[in-house]
Amino acid sequence: RSGFEVAGDISVTARRDGQLDLMADALTDHVDLDALLGLLDGVPARPVIGTSLGSVGT
C-alpha cells in the first residue's frame, strides 16, 4: 500500500518521547501536581459559612 513513509533517519519513537518529556516538564513547572493528584481521592469539602446575630464583641 502506498502512502506516507517516515524517512529512515527519523525515529518516531524518540520524537514522541521528546514531546511527552516536554509536556511533563510544562506540567511540573506550571501545575500544582499535588493538588491535582489530591483530586483523585475525591473533591474537597465545601466550605461552611456560619452566621449569628448578636452584639459585636460578645
C-alpha positions in Angstrom: 0.0 0.0 0.0 1.4 3.4 -0.9 1.3 6.3 1.4 3.4 8.4 3.8 6.7 6.8 4.8 8.9 8.2 7.5 12.5 8.9 6.4 15.0 6.3 7.6 16.9 8.7 9.7 13.9 9.8 11.8 13.0 7.9 15.0 9.3 8.4 15.5 9.6 6.8 19.0 12.3 9.2 20.0 10.3 12.2 18.8 7.2 11.1 20.6 9.2 10.5 23.8 10.7 14.0 23.4 7.2 15.5 23.1 6.0 13.7 26.2 9.0 14.9 28.1 8.3 18.5 27.1 4.7 18.1 28.2 5.7 16.6 31.6 8.2 19.4 32.2 5.5 22.0 31.4 3.1 20.3 33.9 5.7 20.2 36.6 6.6 23.9 36.1 3.0 25.3 35.9 0.6 23.0 37.7 0.2 22.1 41.4 0.5 18.4 40.8 0.0 17.6 44.5 -3.4 19.4 44.4 -4.3 17.8 41.1 -3.4 14.3 42.3 -5.3 15.0 45.5 -8.5 15.3 43.4 -8.2 11.6 42.7 -9.0 11.0 46.4 -12.2 13.0 46.0 -13.3 16.5 45.7 -12.6 18.9 48.6 -15.4 19.5 51.1 -17.4 22.7 50.5 -16.7 25.5 53.0 -19.2 26.2 55.7 -20.1 29.8 56.4 -21.7 30.3 59.8 -23.6 33.4 60.8 -25.1 34.5 64.1 -27.0 37.6 65.4 -25.7 39.4 68.4 -23.7 42.3 69.6 -20.1 42.8 68.4 -17.6 41.8 71.0 -19.8 39.4 73.0 
